Amino acid sequence: MRNVLKCVRDVKSSDIRAEVERRIREFRAVRRKGRDAVFKELCFCILTANYNAEGGIRIQKAVGDGFLTLSEKPLAARLKKLGHRFPNTRAKYIVEARKHKDALHRNMHSMDEHALRDWIVANVKGLGYKEASHFMRNVGYGNVAIIDFHIIDFLEKQGMIERPKTLTPRKYLEVESALRKVASRSGMDMGELDLYMWYCETGKVLK
């Protein structure tokens, strides 16, 4: 853990801190914009599953309100034109997710973070623990971890975990518990920690 904390603290004391803090303000602002903005962020996280954040950001900007209005075939055609790897499947998931838009909005005001994540995983096709956590961080929740191969590689190199063969829900929660200890020692919540760790591993601050 000592090496993880050193890397994070070194980055936090650099110019990257202002960028991380700006991102966190952006995340918190999404929830205040209302259910349509929240749903479009959910769509971004559906897009990034088995894809990449930079491509998802580009497509999210290009499609915009189309996530709210386009039927499945036109949305799939738009995603294909924009270069998504799985346009048909992702369009299907996004259109199906619309029926949960109001319930998602209500649950964000009535459930704690972990209950909300479990509800999202159980009800929104295309989102597992990682993608549901990604969505929640991107709308301002701070106490869930986004665990992908970058974070697993980082923790493995620091000797904190053994690389799992598959990231089952049980294993996900075990790795999240390890990250919670790092967050506590560093005086950050896990949403903020993720941004710094992502930068330590990739040299980028994305969303």
MOHUPE-V562436 format. One line per field, one symbol per residue. ss: DSSP state (~ for helix, > for strand, _ for the rest). phi: phi as a letter, one per 20 degrees, with the letter a starting at -180 (. if undefined). psi: psi as a letter, one per 30 degrees, with the letter a starting at -180 (. if undefined). A space follows every 50 residues. Layout:
# MOHUPE-V562436
ss = ???
phi = ???
psi = ???
This chain:
# MOHUPE-V562436
ss = _~~~~~~~~~~~___~~~~~~~~~~~~~~~~~__~~~~~~~~~~~~~~__ __~~~~~~~~~~~__~~~~__~~~~~~~~~~_____~~~~~~~~~~~~~~ ~~~~~~~~____~~~~~~~~~~~_____~~~~~~~~~~__________~~ ~~~~~~~___________~~~~~~~~~~~~~~~~~~___~~~~~~~~~~~ ~~_____
phi = .gffffffffffeeffgffffffffffffgfffofffffffffgfffefl cbfffffffgffelfgfecffffffffffffenffcfffffffffffgfd gffgffffdcdfgfffffffffddfndefffffggfffdoeddcdedcff ffgffffemebefffcefgffgfffffffffffffemcefffggfffgfg edmcddc
psi = eeeeeeeeeeefgaffeeeeeeeeeeeefeeffaeeeeeeeeeeeeefkg bleeeeeeeeeeebffffekleeeeeeeeeefgkeieeeeeeeeeefefg eeeeeefffflleeeeeeeeeffjkfkaeeeeeeeeefggkfglkjjafe eeeeeefggflkkkekileeeeeeeeeeeeeeeeffgllfeeeeeeeeee efglja.
